[in-house]
């Protein structure tokens, strides 16, 4: 799996994440970011073109894989605001308490190993009146699709870099001390078991 994880998987993930339907989802949520922003799991930088430079003061982006970030083709010097990339996991964010006005997560909750610890870190670095912006795929509302998600998940997780098809995104966010103030859900075009999307805004309870 070493060669697969290093050479094949990053390209497969990047290809899947840059499909038109997913990019349209990013465009709905990323322009809402403002102030000092933290993006968790930036990957190859697919969100970068959607940030509103009139709202953002600085963007700090973290990802556990520098190799994946190096596949980024976006010139961060053209963002119109400060930018830093840091190799780090969401369960251990290298930032001071109450550092950020906005935390952004897009299509990363499916792969975070310890979501409880990650949200403890998000709450720690997010200002008390800050916003969590999220766009994720997860548990489908239809019992038939959910059964397929549960059946396929063990194999999918192995070949998909730890991606889980069946996480209950709303439950995870609310269980970890956030109140969702805006939530939209729907199937986006694509493979049904991986295409039910949740996106919106949450704040610390």
NUKOLBA-831737 format. One record per residue: z, x, y of N, C-alpha, C, O in turn. Coordinates in steps of 0.001 Angstrom, whole numbers, padded with zeros to 6 digits, always signed. Layout:
BEGIN
ZXYZXYZXYZXY
...
% end
This chain:
BEGIN
+000000+000817-001222+000000+000000+000000+000000+000851+001273-000205+000334+002371
+000238+002198+001114+000312+003041+002297-000975+003057+003092-000958+002856+004306
-002109+003296+002413-003405+003317+003094-003766+001929+003616-004337+001793+004699
-003430+000902+002839-003699-000477+003264-002954-000792+004555-003534-001314+005507
-001653-000467+004578-000829-000770+005756-001254+000037+006979-001130-000435+008109
-001750+001245+006759-002091+002115+007892-003479+001840+008457-003682+001890+009670
-004443+001546+007568-005831+001473+008031-006434+000065+007991-007192-000313+008884
-006102-000697+006966-006736-002004+006799-005959-003114+007491-006532-003911+008234
-004645-003165+007244-003823-004255+007776-003870-004359+009302-004060-005464+009810
-003705-003264+010064-003746-003397+011533-005047-004008+012043-005035-004822+012966
-006172-003615+011440-007460-004168+011865-007589-005636+011490-008160-006427+012241
-007054-006000+010322-007103-007395+009883-006261-008276+010789-006679-009373+011159
-005078-007801+011147-004190-008567+012027-004817-008724+013404-004801-009809+013985
-005371-007630+013921-006004-007687+015240-007166-008669+015240-007332-009437+016188
-007972-008649+014181-009102-009572+014076-008621-011015+014056-009181-011868+014745
-007581-011293+013266-007065-012662+013161-006469-013136+014481-006656-014286+014879
-005756-012247+015152-005052-012633+016376-005979-012795+017577-005601-013422+018567
-007187-012237+017503-008093-012355+018647-009155-013444+018450-010132-013508+019195
-008954-014298+017440-009864-015426+017270-009784-016345+018488-008741-016425+019137
-010851-017019+018793-010952-017828+020005-009813-018828+020134-009268-019006+021223
-009445-019486+019032-008395-020503+019094-007052-019891+019481-006298-020483+020253
-006753-018708+018948-005499-018031+019294-005515-017529+020732-004500-017603+021425
-006641-017026+021179-006737-016541+022553-006581-017684+023550-006008-017502+024624
-007090-018859+023195-006910-020024+024066-005439-020410+024158-004986-020869+025206
-004691-020231+023075-003254-020497+023102-002536-019510+024019-001658-019899+024789
-002903-018259+023937-002294-017246+024805-002526-017591+026279-001642-017429+027120
-003719-018064+026561-004072-018392+027947-003229-019537+028498-003077-019661+029714
-002686-020365+027631-001845-021477+028073-000461-021021+028502+000144-021624+029388
+000048-019956+027878+001451-019606+028064+001677-018353+028909+002633-018304+029683
+000823-017347+028777+001074-016059+029431+001077-016149+030960+001899-015481+031587
+000198-016942+031596+000231-017004+033063+001531-017558+033648+001745-017469+034857
+002392-018121+032821+003675-018647+033292+004715-017547+033484+005753-017785+034102
+004457-016359+032970+005417-015255+033086+005547-014810+034540+004570-014802+035289
+006769-014439+034926+006993-014015+036311+008135-013013+036384+008953-012902+035471
+008165-012280+037506+009230-011329+037761+009162-010115+036858+008089-009578+036584
+010334-009693+036402+010431-008590+035450+010243-009181+034058+011031-010021+033624
+009198-008741+033359+008781-009384+032107+008925-008415+030940+008611-007230+031051
+009406-008945+029819+009433-008217+028560+008537-008932+027566+008723-010121+027308
+007570-008225+027007+006764-008784+025919+007162-008115+024619+007124-006890+024500
+007541-008921+023652+007970-008419+022348+006799-008492+021373+006198-009550+021186
+006483-007357+020756+005386-007321+019794+004032-007379+020463+003236-008274+020177
+003760-006442+021345+002510-006489+022116+001285-006216+021243+000175-006605+021607
+001467-005559+020106+000327-005307+019222-000753-004494+019906-000490-003395+020394
-001965-005022+019947-003085-004336+020595-003321-004825+022028-004369-004555+022614
-002353-005537+022582-002441-005919+023997-003298-007132+024288-003901-007224+025358
-003361-008065+023349-004243-009227+023526-003795-010164+024642-004591-010968+025128
-002540-010072+025051-002051-010944+026132-002312-010376+027526-002218-011100+028517
-002634-009109+027608-002613-008428+028903-003523-009057+029948-003163-009106+031124
-004668-009528+029552-005627-010057+030534-005189-011397+031119-005774-011865+032095
-004165-012020+030530-003761-013354+030970-002562-013353+031924-002201-014404+032453
-001951-012210+032149-000816-012171+033085-001307-012370+034513-002367-011874+034894
-000530-013095+035286-000859-013388+036682-000227-012320+037570+000994-012291+037732
-001041-011449+038143-000507-010332+038918+000211-010786+040189+000974-010018+040776
-000025-012017+040616+000677-012516+041796+002112-012945+041457+002918-013174+042359
+002431-013054+040169+003763-013503+039749+004603-012396+039103+005832-012425+039164
+003934-011431+038489+004635-010413+037709+004916-009168+038548+004026-008651+039223
+006161-008692+038499+006529-007461+039189+006347-006239+038294+005864-005194+038730
+006743-006394+037034+006656-005286+036083+006676-005854+034677+007376-006828+034400
+005898-005237+033784+005849-005652+032386+006294-004492+031510+005715-003406+031547
+007329-004741+030727+007752-003813+029686+007324-004398+028350+007659-005541+028039
+006596-003637+027567+006092-004123+026287+006664-003275+025161+006664-002047+025238
+007155-003939+024107+007662-003199+022959+006893-003603+021698+006396-004723+021577
+006815-002667+020780+006214-002921+019479+006710-001825+018542+006860-000678+018964
+006967-002156+017279+007437-001116+016358+006357-000143+015921+006660+000861+015276
+005090-000423+016262+003992+000439+015814+003198+001002+016978+002441+000284+017631
+003375+002281+017230+002556+002957+018235+001105+003031+017786+000192+002977+018611
+000888+003156+016467-000478+003236+015943-001277+001982+016288-002449+002067+016654
-000641+000825+016171-001321-000426+016514-001581-000501+018015-002668-000895+018439
-000582-000122+018822-000752-000153+020272-001900+000750+020713-002593+000431+021678
-002112+001862+020029-003179+002789+020395-004569+002173+020216-005552+002697+020741
-004653+001074+019483-005925+000374+019325-006248-000501+020543-007315-001113+020609
-005325-000553+021497-005532-001325+022719-006720-000781+023504-006855+000430+023679
-007568-001672+023970-008739-001264+024763-008628-001715+026221-009567-001540+026998
-007488-002294+026592-007304-002792+027953-006731-001678+028824-005775-001008+028434
-007309-001486+029988-006836-000455+030922-005644-001015+031695-005817-001826+032604
-004447-000588+031339-003238-001123+031972-003127-000745+033444-002327-001331+034173
-003921+000228+033889-003914+000595+035309-004533-000498+036177-004362-000488+037396
-005242-001430+035568-005885-002512+036323-005035-003783+036373-005476-004797+036914
-003824-003740+035816-002992-004940+035756-002574-005441+037139-002462-006647+037362
-002349-004523+038046-001887-004923+039376-000374-004944+039489+000165-005384+040505
+000321-004473+038455+001789-004355+038471+002186-003243+037502+001364-002780+036710
+003436-002821+037568+003903-001733+036727+003928-002114+035254+004132-003274+034899
+003716-001111+034404+003672-001358+032962+004267-000186+032207+004024+000974+032539
+005061-000509+031173+005585+000508+030266+005479-000001+028835+005762-001165+028551
+005066+000892+027938+005107+000594+026507+006216+001421+025874+006355+002614+026145
+007019+000753+025012+008102+001438+024309+008007+001087+022826+007907-000086+022465
+008039+002089+021984+008072+001840+020543+009480+001397+020160+010424+002184+020232
+009618+000149+019758+010937-000398+019455+010811-001691+018670+009784-002368+018719
+011863-002021+017949+011958-003286+017236+012683-004315+018088+013498-003966+018943
+012379-005588+017847+013015-006662+018611+014510-006760+018315+015272-007292+019123
+014926-006251+017167+016351-006301+016826+017169-005239+017558+018397-005229+017465
+016500-004355+018279+017196-003299+019023+016378-002957+020269+015679-001944+020304
+016470-003805+021279+015646-003664+022481+016259-002629+023417+017410-002786+023825
+015528-001579+023768+016059-000525+024636+016017-000927+026112+015178-000444+026873
+016929-001815+026505+016977-002291+027894+018408-002698+028226+019195-003028+027339
+018729-002669+029507+020057-003069+029959+020233-004583+029864+019258-005331+029787
+021469-005012+029872+021781-006444+029902+021175-007097+031140+021117-006494+032211
+020726-008336+030976+020235-009137+032112+019129-008428+032910+019132-008449+034141
+018193-007806+032198+017147-007013+032850+015902-007813+033207+015171-007434+034122
+015644-008918+032498+014337-009561+032594+014418-011020+033034+015331-011758+032664
+013426-011405+033837+013285-012801+034255+012562-013626+033195+012799-014827+033059
+011676-012967+032446+010862-013650+031438+010762-012781+030192+010526-011576+030279
+010943-013403+029038+010655-012745+027762+009515-013512+027095+009545-014740+027014
+008518-012781+026621+007325-013378+026022+007252-013008+024541+007361-011836+024181
+007068-014015+023687+006807-013774+022269+005611-014617+021846+005629-015841+021981
+004579-013966+021339+003395-014688+020856+003017-014161+019484+002695-012983+019327
+003059-015036+018496+002672-014709+017127+003409-013484+016585+002813-012619+015943
+004724-013424+016857+005545-012331+016327+006753-012827+015528+007266-012099+014678
+007210-014046+015786+008380-014547+015051+008136-014612+013553+009079-014557+012764
+006891-014726+013163+006564-014804+011738+006880-013508+011010+007073-013523+009795
+006939-012380+011726+007128-011084+011068+008481-010444+011338+008831-009468+010674
+009249-010956+012283+010549-010359+012584+011485-010552+011395+011689-011677+010938
+012053-009460+010894+012874-009531+009689+014193-010252+009937+014583-011111+009147
+014881-009917+011015+016185-010523+011315+016063-011293+012629+016323-010748+013702
+015668-012559+012535+015440-013334+013760+016736-013586+014526+016721-013656+015755
+017856-013722+013814+019135-013943+014495+019489-012744+015369+019884-012906+016524
+019348-011554+014820+019655-010345+015593+018675-010178+016749+019061-009764+017843
+017415-010499+016507+016412-010391+017570+016753-011316+018728+016642-010925+019891
+017167-012535+018419+017513-013459+019503+018810-013075+020199+018977-013359+021385
+019714-012446+019497+020903-011905+020169+020476-010886+021219+021021-010854+022322
+019498-010056+020866+018993-009063+021804+018229-009717+022959+018363-009298+024109
+017441-010729+022658+016719-011437+023718+017692-012046+024707+017495-011935+025917
+018743-012689+024212+019753-013289+025106+020469-012217+025919+020843-012451+027068
+020656-011064+025334+021349-009983+026043+020524-009458+027213+021066-009234+028296
+019225-009259+027013+018400-008637+028060+017819-009648+029041+017353-009265+030114
+017837-010937+028689+017275-011971+029568+018331-012415+030577+019491-012618+030221
+017924-012565+031831+018833-013072+032847+019267-014492+032496+018545-015220+031814
+020433-014873+032960+021007-016170+032576+020122-017344+032987+020131-018387+032333
+019365-017181+034057+018448-018231+034492+016995-017898+034123+016056-018493+034651
+016834-016940+033213+015500-016519+032811+014850-017480+031835+015474-018438+031379
+013583-017214+031519+012803-018092+030646+012259-017318+029451+011847-016164+029574
+012266-017966+028310+011599-017474+027115+010308-018250+026948+010328-019474+026810
+009189-017549+026958+007880-018164+026724+007463-017830+025304+007528-016672+024893
+007035-018834+024553+006702-018587+023164+005434-019323+022748+005130-020407+023246
+004715-018715+021836+003564-019335+021174+003509-018755+019770+003266-017561+019598
+003734-019593+018771+003883-019119+017399+003230-020090+016422+003062-021273+016717
+002867-019568+015254+002445-020455+014170+003622-020622+013215+004483-019747+013132
+003663-021739+012497+004798-021934+011610+004690-023180+010755+003600-023663+010450
+005843-023680+010382+005962-024802+009449+005146-026001+009902+005276-026466+011034
+004303-026495+009004+003450-027645+009309+004224-028953+009125+005160-029006+008328
+003845-030006+009851+004533-031293+009745+004099-032110+008528+004794-033038+008116
+002956-031762+007964+002431-032510+006825+002968-031931+005530+002846-030731+005284
+003562-032779+004700+004224-032308+003492+003263-031544+002578+003649-030545+001971
+002022-032008+002480+001060-031328+001625+000778-029915+002087+000750-028991+001273
+000567-029730+003388+000310-028390+003935+001567-027532+003812+001482-026343+003504
+002729-028131+004052+003972-027370+003940+004181-026861+002515+004651-025741+002318
+003831-027682+001523+003962-027229+000135+003068-026018-000122+003473-025073-000800
+001844-026050+000424+000960-024903+000288+001542-023673+000983+001475-022564+000453
+002111-023875+002170+002744-022760+002887+003844-022124+002034+003909-020901+001901
+004703-022960+001460+005810-022453+000650+005314-021746-000606+005872-020731-001022
+004258-022294-001206+003707-021707-002427+003044-020353-002154+003216-019403-002918
+002292-020279-001065+001529-019073-000751+002357-017989-000078+001974-016819-000097
+003479-018356+000514+004216-017442+001378+004605-016114+000726+004436-015073+001361
+005119-016094-000511+005507-014801-001091+004363-013794-001153+004552-012616-000850
+003183-014254-001544+002027-013350-001615+001506-013036-000219+001191-011887+000089
+001417-014059+000622+000922-013874+001984+001772-012856+002743+001252-012028+003491
+003082-012930+002539+004001-012023+003219+003723-010570+002841+003821-009674+003679
+003375-010341+001569+003108-008979+001110+001810-008427+001686+001747-007266+002090
+000780-009259+001722-000521-008754+002186-000687-008884+003701-001596-008295+004287
+000209-009668+004336+000076-009918+005765+001059-009182+006638+001343-009612+007756
+001588-008067+006139+002488-007256+006963+003804-007926+007275+004377-007701+008341
+004300-008757+006350+005580-009438+006556+005466-010783+007232+006480-011402+007553
+004233-011254+007456+004026-012555+008111+004463-013694+007200+004090-013743+006028
+005258-014607+007750+005690-015813+007048+004908-017012+007557+004774-017207+008765
+004393-017812+006636+003616-018992+007008+004488-020178+007381+004041-021055+008120
+005722-020228+006888+006490-021471+006872+007756-021461+007715+008659-022255+007451
+007857-020612+008697+009066-020599+009519+009086-021787+010473+008076-022147+011078
+010274-022384+010587+010463-023524+011484+010789-022981+012872+011947-022699+013179
+009783-022839+013688+009907-022158+014979+010912-022863+015895+011774-022214+016487
+010805-024160+016010+011728-024916+016874+013165-024724+016421+014050-024489+017244
+013404-024821+015125+014750-024664+014585+015298-023269+014862+016455-023122+015259
+014466-022238+014654+014917-020862+014866+015320-020633+016319+016352-020019+016588
+014515-021122+017250+014813-020929+018670+016095-021666+019063+016956-021102+019738
+016216-022897+018647+017385-023692+019030+018650-023214+018326+019736-023263+018903
+018520-022760+017102+019686-022271+016351+020287-021040+017011+021476-020759+016856
+019463-020311+017743+019903-019039+018314+020245-019118+019793+020058-018150+020530
+020744-020262+020226+021328-020362+021561+020372-020663+022686+020690-020411+023848
+019193-021203+022367+018238-021575+023404+018004-023081+023424+018063-023751+022393
+017742-023586+024601+017349-024985+024776+015874-025001+025141+015461-024380+026121
+015087-025709+024354+013656-025806+024630+013430-026872+025705+013776-028038+025514
+012853-026466+026824+012638-027401+027927+011198-027916+027973+010899-028891+028662
+010310-027249+027232+008942-027742+027085+008422-027295+025734+008521-026118+025388
+007868-028225+024965+007361-027894+023641+006100-028694+023350+006061-029912+023524
+005073-027983+022903+003855-028631+022431+003546-028102+021033+003839-026951+020711
+002950-028962+020213+002675-028605+018825+001347-029212+018409+001025-030338+018789
+000578-028468+017628-000642-029020+017069-001285-028000+016122-000959-026813+016150
-002203-028489+015286-003052-027591+014527-004135-027066+015467-004760-027835+016197
-004350-025757+015444-005481-025197+016154-006560-024895+015107-006248-024813+013919
-007812-024731+015520-008863-024450+014544-008538-023215+013712-008085-022197+014235
-008773-023323+012430-008492-022208+011541-007969-022670+010197-007976-023863+009892
-007519-021728+009402-006992-021995+008070-005704-022793+008190-004748-022325+008807
-005660-023968+007624-004562-024920+007844-003164-024339+007633-002301-024549+008486
-002895-023618+006540-001531-023120+006340-001039-022169+007421+000165-021944+007537
-001950-021603+008218-001539-020666+009267-001906-021145+010664-001873-020366+011616
-002255-022416+010794-002811-022854+012077-001968-023881+012828-002389-024367+013877
-000776-024223+012308+000058-025152+013072+000835-024358+014110+001635-023489+013762
+000601-024653+015377+001164-023874+016480+002250-024627+017240+002197-025842+017427
+003238-023843+017669+004301-024303+018555+004217-023442+019814+004125-022219+019710
+004245-024047+020992+004291-023228+022196+005053-023968+023296+005074-025197+023361
+005683-023152+024166+006456-023784+025237+007383-022819+025947+007169-021607+025974
+008424-023410+026522+009376-022675+027360+010786-023011+026903+011088-024165+026596
+011649-022002+026859+013048-022215+026495+013942-021424+027447+013511-020458+028076
+015185-021856+027535+016161-021148+028361+017472-021049+027600+017719-021819+026672
+018307-020104+027993+019591-019925+027337+020474-021134+027588+020579-021603+028721
+021116-021647+026530+021994-022810+026662+023211-022487+027520+024060-023351+027738
% end
